[in-house]
Amino acid sequence: MSSRHLNTLFSQYTGLPPKLFYKINRFQHSLSLVSANEEKLTNVAYSAGYFDQAHFIKEFKLFTGFTPNSFAAQASPINQALAGS
């Protein structure tokens, strides 16, 4: 099976391309770590699989509209529910 065929099958069954699926899962993991507010952002970035803190912050802001620090400061019940806490 070619990688292109595998990507097509993955997209058909999940509705998302593999790369986006991975980004969403990685973001969800980082969201739970940020909501817990127990680690520094650098540690959160590496734990969630980001290459560096800048990449993590950029993607976090893309998904939420907030920086991780702003998001954690506004830790409301809605944010905690999104993080799965």
PyMOL commands that set and color helices and strands:
alter all, ss='L'
color gray80, all
select helices_A, chain A and resi 3-14+18-36+41-48+53-64+68-73+77-83
alter helices_A, ss='H'
color red, helices_A
deselect
rebuild
show_as cartoon
